């Protein structure tokens, strides 16, 4: 992997800051709908099952299908341009969601948001890997990962707050505006790094996938990320609704409480685990995925306790360790992934990784929890049952990450050897 570009790019922190802002609204637009479940269901007469469909499959199918070809394009063209275009597309469809007239147009707008958001993650991580040296990537990725919490807080709290004053339609209009502005700033201020000669050589997708499946740690990390996402996202999308039903709160109060306790604790956890991950990475590649496994295992346990908590005070108390432990596990996974991958196909391999883990997490998690809840009555108890099916996937994810930690060195050598043997 070529790292020579990183020291020459003095504006790396500005780049990281802009990518953070873009990613915040990426997540805010993605999670905005979860804070507006009540008014949307009321206006269109929908059930938990269809809302789960909007949160998961309607968004994620095109997100995944578009992600890999976009990443292939990012491996041989301007990642900055791709990120900017994607930002404009998802912001446009977020705004159009506010004009939806029924279930079909709601679903089509969610599909559009998914296509636009597919253009961000793989190019952004690939870009940061060129701007930051390996021993600094944990902090860089952790800072970028803060967007998942800032964005969820904005979606959970901002959307209902706007809807209370105006309507849920206005919430989508308001959340769409910043994306257009940020796309312009990114285009003007982010410089595309010079790539190594090897990184500019493009090859067919099939041989890349063939090499990656031989790296067991890649598969184990992918499985861990997917199951961990399934566990966390199902609770992330349905958590505010559970708070409202379980504790007799309004949608706005429930969303604000969920954002405050889980979101702020998650932000803190992300920063702590980013710094710890970097420190562990200096001693070897095994530390970050083991840290991820440890934190995810106990976060899953705490979230299950929150789901079945009988009092609001108890839920808030358990939310703090849930957020702290759940906030940073993905940092170790992404740092391990970038350590493992050659830069020639880093964006493509990252997109393939994200595609599979996103399908497992976003396609299955919110939809399955919603379907089970709908089958058992669309109330607090039924939602607890649905979440109790999806959340324990985090335990299996933790075991998979621990296994991956034992294979990283050997798989890194396998992938480097493939690179050295490949004729250019």
N, C-alpha and C positions, 0 to 999 in steps of 0.2 A: 504494500500500500504506500502511495506516495504522499508525504506530508510536507513537502518543501514549500508549498504555497502558504501555509498557515501563518508563519512568522511575518510575512510581508504584507498581510492584510490588516492594516492598523485600525480600520473601522469595524472590526469584528463585533464589538459590543453594540454599535449602532445597528448593525445587521441583525444581531440577536434580538435587540429591542423591537425592531420593526416586525420581525417574524413572530415575536411574542404577541404583539398587538393584533396582527392578522389572525393568529391562531386562537386568540381569545374570542374574536367574533366568529371564527369558524365553529367553535364549540357553543357559543351563545346561540347562534342561529340553529345549530343542531338540537340543542336541548330546550329551546324556547317553548316548543309545543308541550313539553312535560309539565310546565307551570300553568298551562292554559287548558288542561284536560277538561275541567268542569264546564267552562263556558262554551267550548267547542262541542262537547257532547250534548249540551243542552240545546244549542242552536240547530244542530243537524240530527239529533235523536240517535246518537251512536252509543255503542257499548264498549266495555273494556277490551274486547277482542279486536275490534276495528282500530281503536286507539293504539293498541299494541302493534298492529300492522303498520300504522303510520309512523310510529316511533322506530320500528325495526325494519322489516322487509322493504317497505316503500322507499326508505332512504338508502338502505345498504346494498341492494342488488346492483344498481347502476354504479354506486360508489366503488364496489369491488370490480365490476366488469370494466369500468373506465380506468381504474387505478393502474393496472399493469401496463397497458399501452401508453398511458401518459408517462409513467416512469421510464419506459423504454425510450420515449422521446426525450425525457430529461437526461438520460445517460449520454445523449449525443447532441443536445441543443441547449438553449438557454433555460436554466432552471428558474431564473428570476422572471422571465417572460411567462413561463407556464404558471408560476404561483400567482402572478398578477391577473392573468386571464381567468384562472379558477376563482379568485376572490371576487371578481366582477360577476361571474356566472352565479355563484351561490348567493351573493347579495341580491341579485336581480330576482331569483326565485324565492328568496325569503320575503321580499316585498310583495311579490305576486301571490304568496300564500294569504296575505291579508285581503286579497280580492276574491278568494275562493268562494264558490257558491254552493258547494256540496261535497260529499265524500270523494267523488272522482277528481275534481279539481284540487282538492287538498292532497290527494295521493300523487297526482302529477307534479305538483309543486315540490313535494318532498323528494320525488325522483330527481328533479332539477337541482335541488340543493345538494343531493348526493353526488351528482356528476361534477358539480363545481368543486365540492370539498375534496374530491378524489385527486385534485391537482396540487394539493398542499403538502401532505405529510412526507411522502418519500422524497420529493425534491428538496424540501426544507431540511430534513435530516442529512441528506447527501451534501447539501450546501454547507451546513454547519460543520460537517466532518472535514471539509476542505478549509474552513476558517479556523478550526481549533485543533490543537494537537491531541493525541489520544489521552494523555494524562489530564487534560482539561475538559474533555467532552462530557464527563459526568455532570459537572456543574452547568455546562452549556445546555445539555439536554434537560437537566432538572429545571432550569430557568424557563426553557421553552415549554416544558411540561406543566409549569404553573398555569398556563393558558387553559388547561382542562378544568381547573378549579375556578379561575377567574371567569371563564366562559360559562361554566355551569351556574355560578352565582349570578351572573348577569342574566342568564336565561331564566333561572328559577325565580329570582327576585324582581328583576327589571320588567319582565313580561307581565306578571300579575299586577305590579304596581301601575303600569301604564293602562292595563285593561280596566282596573278599578276606576280610573279617572275618565278614560275614554271608552274604548272597546278592545276586544282581543285582536281585532283587525289592525288597530293602530299600533299595537305592540310589534307586529311583524313589519309594518312600515318603518317604525323608528329603528328597529334593529338592523334594517337593511342599509341604512345610510352610511354608517362608518366604513363598511367594506369598500365602497367606491373610492372614498378618500384615501384609505390606506393603500389600495392598489396603486394609486398615483404616486404616493410617497415612495413605495417600494421600487417602482420602475425608475424613479429619478435618483434614488440614493443607494441602492444595493448593486454592487459590482459583481459580475460573474467571475469567479476565480479562474485563473489559467489552469487547465488540466494537464496531467502528464500525458506523454505520447501514448502510453499503454492504455490509459483511461479513455482515450478518444477512439480506440479501435472497437467497433461494434461487432457483436457476433449474434448468431441466432439464439432464440430463447430456449429451445429444447436442450442444447448442450449445457446451458447455464443451470437449468432445472435439474438435469442429470447429475451435475456435480453437487448441487445443494442437497439433494436427497441422500447422497453418500455421507454427508456431514450430520451425524446423529444429533449433535447439539443444536443444529439449526432446526431440525424437526421438533426436538424436545422444547426448545424455546418458543417455537411457533405454537405448539400445543398448549404450553403454559400461558402464553399471552392470550390465546383464544379463550381458554376456559376461565382465566382470570378476568378477562373483559366481559365474558358472559355473566359471571357472578356480579361484578361491580356495576355493569351497565343496567342490568335488570333492576337492581336496587336504585341506581341513580335516576332512571326514568320514572319508576313507580314510587320512590321514597316519599316525595311530597304528597302524593295522593294517599299513601298509607298513613302519613302523619295526620292528614285532614280527616280521614275516616276513623282512624283508631282513637284520636284524641279530641274529636269534635271541633276542629279548627276550620276557619275559612281557608280557601285556596291560597290567598295572599299571605296570611299568617303562617300557614304550614310551609309554603315555599320559602319564605324569609327565614324561618327557623331552620329548615333543612340546609339552606345555603350558608347560614351563619355558623352552625355547629359543624357540619360535615365539611363545608367548603373551606372555612378558615383553618380548621385542623388539617385538612388535606394540603393546603398551601404550605403550612409549616412543615408537614411531613415530607413534602416534595423537596424543599430546600435542605432539610437535614439529611435525607437519604442521598441527595445528589452529592453533598460534601463527603459523606461517609463512603459512598461508592467510589469517588475519586481516590480517597485515601486507600481503600482496599485494592483498587486497580493498580496502584503503584507497587504492591506486593505480589501481584499476579492476577490473571484473569478470572480466578475461581471465586473471588470475594463478592463481586457485584451480583451474580445470579443467586448465590447462597443468601445474600442479604434480601434479595427480592423474594425468595422462597419463604424465609422466616417471617418477613413482614406480611406477606399475603396470607399465610396460614392463620396467623393470629387476627388479622383484619377480618377475615371471613368469619371466624368465631364470634368476634364482637358484633358484626353486622347481623348475624343470625339472632343474637341476643336482643339487638335493637328491634328486629322484626317482631319478636314475640313479647316485647316489653309492655307491661300493663299500664304504665304511667308516663306522662309526658316528661316529668322530671328525670325519670330513669333513662328514658330514650336520649335526652340531651346529654346526660352524664356519659352514657356509653358511646355517644357519637364522637366524643373527643378521641379516645384511643382508636376507634374505627377509622377516623379520618387521618390521624397521625400515621398509623401503620399502613393504611390503604393508599396514602398519598404518594408514596415514593417507590413502590415496588417496580413500576414500569421503567424507571430510570436504569436500574440494573440490567433489565432485559435489553433495552435499546443500546446501552453502552457495550454489552457483550456482543450484540449483533454486529455493531460497527467494527469491533475488534476482529470478529470472525471473517468479515467480507473483504475481498479485494476491491479496490476502487474502480476497476474496469466495469463492474456491473453492480455497484453498490446500490444505486437507486432502484434498479430492476429487482434485485434480491430483496431489498427492503419492502418494495411494493408487493411482491409475492407473499412475503411474510405477513404484511398488514392485511392483504386481501383475505388470506385464510383465517387469520385471527379475528378480523372484523366480521366475516361471515358467521363464525362461531359465536361471537359476542353480540353484535348488534342485530343480526338476523334472527337468532334463536332466543336470546335472553328476554328482551321486552315483550316480544310476541308470545312466547311460551307462558310467561308469567301472566300476561293478560288473558290468554285463552283459558288457562286453568282457573283464574279468578272469575271469568265470565261463566264458566261451567258450574261453579259452586255458588253463584249468587251476586257477583258484582258488589260485595260489601267488604268491610275490613277483614273479617275472618277469611273470606275466600282469597283476598289478596295476600294475606299472610301465608296461606297454603301454597299459592302460586310461587311466591318468592322463596319459600322453603325448598322448592324443587330446584330452582336455578342457582341460588346463592352457594350451596355446598360445592359447586364446580370449582370454587377457589381452592379447596383442599387438594384436589387432584392436580390443579395447576401448580401449586407449591411443590409437590413431589416431582413433577416434570422439570421444573426449573432446577431443583437440586441435582437431578440426574444430569442435566445439561452442563452443570458446572464441572463435572468430572471429565467431560469430553472436549472441552474447548481447545486445549492445547493441541491435542491430536488432530482435531478437525481443522484447526487453523493451518497446520502443516499440510494436511491433505489438499486444501483449497489452494495454498501457495504452490504446492508441487504441480497441481493441474495448470496453474498459471505459467509456471516456468517451462512446462513441457508443451504448452500450446504454441504452435507456430503463428507468428503475426503476418 
